[in-house]
Amino acid sequence: MHKIDPSRTDLAREYRDRPVGPHSAELQKLLKILRWDRFEERIIAVQPQRGGPYVLARSTGRKGSAIEVFEGAEFSDAQAAQWAIFRARWRQHTGVPLDLDGEPPLPESGTLRTGLTRRAVLGYADRFSVEAGSPIAFKISAEAPYRLSFERLICGDNASIGHKAEPISTPLDGEYAGRRQLAVTGSYVQVDPLPDPEKGGFAFCAYIWPTTPGLGRRQIVMGSPSCAMVIESGRGLALRVGEHIVATGVPLLERHWYLVCASYDAATGKACVIQRPLLEYAQRGDTSATARSVVPSLARPDWSAFRIAAGYGADGAASAHFNGKIDSPTVMARALNDAEVGAVAASGVPPSDVPLLARWDFSRDIPTTNIVDTSGNGRHAHTVNLPTRAMKGWNWDGTEYNWVHKPDHYGAIHFHDDDLHDCGWETDFRFDVPETLKSGLYCARLECEGECEYIPFAVRPPRGTAKAPMALILPTASYWAYSNTHHHLEWREGENVRGVFTTIDATTLYLHEHPELGCSLYDHHSDDSGVCIASRLRP
């Protein structure tokens, strides 16, 4: 195991004198050791306020996790913070403080903190590029009144040349009352109201591939406000009927396919739930399980709304999001007897004499948000917050790697509790771009409580009217791919690749503390799967 010799303070002096190099081979090796700390417990530096000093801290996990802040020492710039991180990690690895030339000691422990930084105002536009003579709408969330103005951007490089802009006068300039608008993450399928099942009885079945079955909270596979098939953390698959839970008691394996089934007879109160792994694994034990119970009958189950991969909060908002893949979800219009439950759990196919409320085929209309019901009842649905489609289903056998050629093998959708497509904020003001405004980069400038927020947009000439001899092509796909990235903190190999210790400015810190603003394509979801979709319809 590689260790650091605490007597080699000459290497520490070399780093202090030349933090960006070139470095000797011995110092390069030492830096590699210091920079391989796990990002979930890495000593870093954070900047709570834009333009303010840095403080030492320790990360504790992915986005949304609290940060342990070491009070008592501040560093004026990123370079001073880099040296402080070097000293702190030296002490962590050697057990010996690094105090060259009488430098004051660093704090050794901190306090877990959230809400280290804030933004008084945030916003986004409904489009990025707009023709002169056309409107562009802006959606704003502000904690206080704000002042609006517009600018033509000349330079946005704050790090070197500095921000340069030309103000433009518009009828919209002035003061606006602030209001808070919220971003809500989590993908799911929204179904139109289903008819009441026969005599209140029903049955569910689906294939599921859970990615966080031990998350510590309930996750809804599918259901209505009153009845749902769920995963109970540590208790396996369960059926919720009103306030009553019938659970198998056998935890589900992560990232394994299961055929799951649940049935409820409202007349008798009989409930049954079954989980069956499609494969068994050596040294993992048998995770198949069945649970039966009798629960009090619901006077009238509520089928006025139905969701797949999420449930209903007190105000009807989506909650208890499921992480993982779901394939072939089905709702049957009556309860199943023991033989029928066993048959469904064995084959995934409802008995021919059991009426269906809906059977959704996720392999249909993959490029859209449409979800097709193949039961013949026309109970089609749609996705919310763009879950990842064309995912390998329970029946994928490796014979085809292009979903277009064999879509029935890609009939799964991967849902995430941090998916985000469109914040859906209401419009606060709409700018009618003058026909005479020349092409260029512009921004809405928002001033609120001493802070400034810029919402950029491009103005282009109407189609067929361009007169300039040169065209500027903006790489907007790259802009959205990198937008709201968390990789500065969560990229495991990032420090050794970039050659610097992790320093988090106020913007990156704000994103870490506000995971509801979504991810970039270079991040991981909360279940550690890769991000496939990044949106511009968010701050």
ABEGO torsion letter per residue (X at the ends): XBBBBAABAAAAAAAAABAAOBBBAAAAAAAAAAAABBAAABBBBBBABBGBBBBBBBBAEBBGBBBBBBBGBBBABAAAAAAAAAAAAAAAAAGBBBBBGGBBBBBABBBBBBGABBBABBBBBABABBBBGBBBBBBBBBABBBBBBBBBBABABAABAEBBBBBBBBAABEBBBBBBBBBBBEBBBBBBBBBBBBGGBBBBBBBBBBABAAAGBBBBABEBAABBBBBBBGAEBBBBBEABBBBAGBBBBBGBBBBBBBBBBAAAGBBBBBBBBABBBBGAEBABBBBBBBBBBBABBBAABBBBGBBBBAAGBBBGBBBEBBBGBBBBABBBBAAAAAAAAAAGBBBAABBBABBBBAABGAABABBBBAAGAGBBBBBBGGBBBGBBBAABAGABABAAABAAAAABBBBBAABBABAGBBBABBBBBBAABBBEBBBBBBBBGGBBBBBBBBBBBBBGABABABBBBBBAAAAAAABGBAAAAABAAAAAAAGBBBBBBAAAAAAAABAAAEBBAABBBAAGBBBABBBABBX
